[in-house]
Amino acid sequence: MKLLEIQNNINKYGGDGWLFCDFHNRDKISYSVLNIDTNKLTTRRWYYFIPANSEPIKIVHIIEESRLDELPGQKICYSGWQELLNILQSVLANAQKIFMQYSPNNNIPTISTVDGGTIDLIRGFNKEILSSADLVQFFSSSIDEQGFESHKKTGLIIHDILKDIVKYVRNAINRNISISELDIQYEILSAFEKNHLTCDNINPMVAINDHAANPHFENSKSNNYKINENDRLLIDLWARENMKGSIYYDITWCFYIGNNPPIDYIKLFTIVRDSRKIGKKFIEDRLKQDEEVKGYEVDDICRQHIKANGYGKYFTHRTGHSIGTFVHGDGVNIDNLETKDDRQIIPSSCFSIEPGIYFSPIGVRSEINIYISQDKELFVVGPEQEKIVCI
């Protein structure tokens, strides 16, 4: 845990302290920020308070009194609930503005992990609760150089896997071998295993024709298309190295089985591709001018291009999401549709840009991952799709 950095940020963002709490390992943000073991028995409530300018305090149940032993600070044990409330009120006595994993109006759902009852409890002590959304980015979603290297390595492997999938599909078509969406998915998963990658049992999406018009299509035996000449194919795949601390890589590409994709397919892909490129350039320009850029602003600029071309209502999801040790991380999302993410894009962060149009029976999406270095340089690993790939 980076105690001094946490306290510096508490002061920077105008708080008196940051209160962490958990029960039954529910709040993965606390465990990530504090860098504590998620496997220890946690059948009783614990609290960890980091004041802006003094020693942290641990509050743990007496039968799990070692739960937070890896953290610095004074330990206070409780047994009964009345005792817990008295201790907690005393610990917070000198703090008025307290950061917690809370987001006003649930604007940023990934941050809202503290239950409503606990919010009521702390407010009942006449405390003002501040959202920890900005602080979390620095300690849960910041990717160091080693993490970026992991992201890059995985990205290059995934692009090689995509090349092999193209060969696999073309070979099957040429030899008149029947293959399906699930067959292609299996080939991808086998390649992950061969290259020591994992998708944590959240399988890649392989969507033929109208299946691609469902942004979160889930492959299944009961709804499994065979692939044929003149089919459209969308593949969304994500993975990380199968080791602790590795960072995900997540992309979506569009394909056509044949030599001449239909004009309407090309048109929609071109609109989506240009939206993606506009978003990337907007971020680059802001960074070069040393200006802040927020998640919702990037969503706006990408979405406006699709709206201007008459397909706004068919772009039904946010433009992008945070990427970290989870494929959907806790950092800033590129979103002003599902939520208004007004967090600033910070150095050492990673996220996707993936606009889409789902104009059934056609679905297109084009996705890249962007990493912002400590020096505010923008990096994209691997090629960026410029046109529909003909198989």
Secondary structure, DSSP 8 states (H G I E B T S, - for coil): --HHHHHHHHHHTT-SEEEEEESTT--HHHHHHHT--SSS---S-EEEEEESSS--EEEEEGGGTTTTTTS-SEEEEE-SHHHHHHHHHHHTTT-SEEEES--GGGSSTTT--S-HHHHHHHHHTT-EEEE-HHHHHHHHS---HHHHHHHHHHHHHHHHHHHHHHHHHHHHHHTT---BHHHHHHHHHHHHHHTTEE-TT---EEEEGGGGGSTT---BTTB--B--TT-EEEEEEEEEESSTT---EEEEEEEESSS---HHHHHHHHHHHHHHHHHHHHHHHHHHTT---BHHHHHHHHHHHHHHTT-GGG--S-SB-B-SSSSS-SS--B-SSSS----B--TTEEEEE--EEEETTEEEE-BEEEEE-TT--EE--S----S-EE-
